């Protein structure tokens, strides 16, 4: 399904592919303070995860995968 973009948030839905990563990156960079909802995300490509870890947008909800929950909830290391 991919990503649904709204004014101030993006919702990851179903299977989010590598092709979605660059678009998500540019969208987040152009909208500082935006959030990403991961509640409906079943699986995301590692490239999408890297975008989220690099930019650290506000995450809404929790994905079903416990490992992904832990990675997204981990505090930033400086």
PyMOL commands that set and color helices and strands:
alter all, ss='L'
color gray80, all
select helices_A, chain A and resi 19-30+46-55+66-73
alter helices_A, ss='H'
color red, helices_A
select strands_A, chain A and resi 2-5+9-16+35-37+41-44+58-60
alter strands_A, ss='S'
color yellow, strands_A
deselect
rebuild
show_as cartoon
